[in-house]
Amino acid sequence: MISTVAGSSVGRATSVTLSQIAPDYHSGGILVSMGVTSLYEKYHASRQDERLGLFESVCAEFAINRGLYPGCFVHVTPSFVIPEMYYVDADGNANKFFADGVARELVERNRVYDDSPFLQFHFQDYQRPIPIDDGHVGLLISQYAGFVSENCKRYLSQGGYLIANNSHGDAGLASCDPEFRLVAVVNRRGERWSLGTGNLSDYFIPKSRTVPQEPSDLADHIRDLGKGIAYTRTASDYVFEKV
Ligand SMILES: C[S@@+](CC[C@H](N)C(=O)[O-])C[C@H]1O[C@@H](n2cnc3c(N)ncnc32)[C@H](O)[C@@H]1O
């Protein structure tokens, strides 16, 4: 089933079909339309910040068919390579972007797989229960949207993967969580993304000697700070396995 679902936090959901896509949205080329359509262009394409290589490199290394992206805003790039994606955001413009069918049209034009894409959007706070079964997804995505890992790990299958950056401290928080094990790092150089699995013990060593040493205390410290701390060696993104 192909559907874009825009539901409120009380559970209302709307299915949107291709015929409902905004009439000013013309096909061919990359985004050139008005209104919410331009949000992807504005925030991702025009800034060379689609991060497609991140998702390509992780999917090439690990078998992933189904993912969840809390705090996605309009960043639907994961759906270009992952056939079944669930998105969550509390922002009204994100809701409109998905409800208007813009997101699915964009994915239809850029997907690299044969299957019809499945996208589902939940318009809500990701800290509240998301109507997805526990353990349903094989990938959880955390990008510049707070502490996604601890709030949403219940939806990730055992053996599933978390992609997190450390902008808001979420990768650091995951590194303190006994349910997560670092299995790869991903680095960006221009438009090239490279995944590495060597020397992983070099990461998440705090630069400061005054931060708490115990993982649970360090996690509290990061939560209190609400952002990442400095480490001796860093990567653009980190991949953790849920153990
Ligand atoms: C800085 S934007 C990042 C968007 C996207 N992840 C990216 O990397 O381009 C942060 C987004 O997270 C959303 N967000 C933050 N906390 C949230 C929460 N608790 N529930 C739902 N959405 C949240 C905001 O609404 C916003 O759209």
The ligand as a Gaussian input file, in Angstrom:
#p B3LYP/6-31G(d) Opt

LIG

0 1
 C       16.556000      21.038000      13.064000
 S       15.190000      20.179000      12.419000
 C       15.991000      18.778000      11.688000
 C       15.179000      18.178000      10.588000
 C       15.793000      16.929000       9.962000
 N       15.976000      15.899000      10.938000
 C       17.113000      17.209000       9.279000
 O       18.139000      16.643000       9.676000
 O       17.127000      17.998000       8.330000
 C       14.467000      19.470000      13.884000
 C       13.059000      18.921000      13.664000
 O       12.747000      18.058000      14.760000
 C       11.411000      18.276000      15.138000
 N       11.284000      17.879000      16.532000
 C       12.104000      18.190000      17.569000
 N       11.674000      17.627000      18.702000
 C       10.546000      16.938000      18.382000
 C        9.635000      16.148000      19.120000
 N        9.804000      15.946000      20.425000
 N        8.603000      15.581000      18.460000
 C        8.441000      15.768000      17.130000
 N        9.251000      16.518000      16.375000
 C       10.291000      17.098000      16.997000
 C       11.165000      19.755000      14.888000
 O        9.788000      20.019000      14.719000
 C       11.972000      19.981000      13.614000
 O       11.181000      19.803000      12.464000

